[in-house]
Amino acid sequence: MERTSTRQRVGLAIAGLLSLANIPSAATPTPDGETGPPYGVLVLGTVLGVVGVVAVVLAWRGNRAALRVAAGAIIISTLTALPAFFVDVPAWLKLLVGVVTLVSIASVVLMFSPSRQTAATLDEVPS
């Protein structure tokens, strides 16, 4: 198992927080008569949250496959929030979805950023 870099750990920490925030989704369904995600999307968010937290813990310990699973869980979870931009919801909710989307992208980029040692090693390879 490879050791994770500081950047990867920051990305994993953000992914872990996003995943933790998704876990209670199914416990708070959209009230009748209000605009919000369907219950199936909320259940998917909870499942992705649990998968994401487990994957983050394993990736933190150096498991490369778990790193991909954590990124996948964050990406799918983010994709389920994007319809908020196309329906009639309050502006603050669209802003929140935008911020979470940007934070999710940053998390995935950080999780897959190479360590400086790996980058230096690649630069030293003769052409």
Buried (B, 14 or more C-beta within 10 A) or exposed (E): EEEBBEBBBBBBBBBBBBBBBBBEBBEEEEEEEEEBBEEEBBEBBBBBBBBBBBBBBBBBEEBEEBBBBBBBBBBBBBEBBEEBEEEEBEEEBBEBBBEBBEBBEEBBEBBEBEBEEEEEEEEEEEE
